[in-house]
Amino acid sequence: MTFCLGIKTKYGLVGLSDTRITSGNETTTSKKVYTVNREKHSFFIMTSGLRSVRDKAITYFTEVIEDQDESFNKLYKAVNEFGDQIKRVAKEDGEQLEKSGLSFNLYSIIGGQLENDKEPKLYLLYPQGNWIEIRKGTPFVIIGNTGAGNPVLRRSLSYDDSLDYALKCAFLSFDATRISANDVDFPIDTVVLENDRYKIKEQRFERSEMEHISAFWNNRIKEAIRELPTEVMKKAFLDEVAPMVPITAS
């Protein structure tokens, strides 16, 4: 499994992914983010699924970018092209993978801004090559292990938030997933793209750099639970059931 998250706010894009790769009983670390930074032309791809499928599709896509880069002036065109390369890999390898009991399950988050995009765009690309755009109504998307990280984002994140705030939410979403799943872990890679800057800022963070944030968050959660206004819940500890108050018609 994996954890990849993309967030879109009014100020730009934030992406975060773990680096754990699990194959049988073996665990390794590998980058799951592919970035392109050129003049007025920046985007990233994060993937979840079979590593061999991902690497092959990225290789094919890189060749297309090198030969036809000038033809991609809006991000959706690059998304369509990457979808075509995924379908190409599916035709080449899908049948054999199915015979081996493996699913062709490459999901991708693609975010960026190309020359004719009015603002940065964020897309979820399915294994079949079709996609949806992530908009401000629900301004984030997770692929891989999606369950544990969702509540933090749904409770705290909005389209109007700053990129700094969005990155904090992204880390807490990852941290919740890391605690809940054995196959998601440090190090993590982050990408940040500000509106109209056409330059993705990419960084890696090790566990030792982030442990104090996890500890801070754990302590705050415990404090908040202790401070909950729960007077009404005290009746759960009573020996007898409290009598029902009759409802009278007015």
Sequence and secondary structure as in RCSB ss.txt:
>XXXX:A:sequence
MTFCLGIKTKYGLVGLSDTRITSGNETTTSKKVYTVNREKHSFFIMTSGLRSVRDKAITYFTEVIEDQDESFNKL
YKAVNEFGDQIKRVAKEDGEQLEKSGLSFNLYSIIGGQLENDKEPKLYLLYPQGNWIEIRKGTPFVIIGNTGAGN
PVLRRSLSYDDSLDYALKCAFLSFDATRISANDVDFPIDTVVLENDRYKIKEQRFERSEMEHISAFWNNRIKEAI
RELPTEVMKKAFLDEVAPMVPITAS
>XXXX:A:secstr
  EEEEEEETTEEEEEEE EEEETTEEEE   EEEEEETTEEEEEEEES HHHHHHHHHHHHHHHHHHGGG  SH
HHHHHHHHHHHHHHHHHHHHHHHHTT     EEEEEEEETT SS EEEEE TTS EEE  TTS EEEEES TTTH
HHHHHH  TTS HHHHHHHHHHHHHHHHHH TT  S EEEEEEETTT   EEEEE HHHHHHHHHHHHHHHHHHH
HT   GGGGGGG SS          
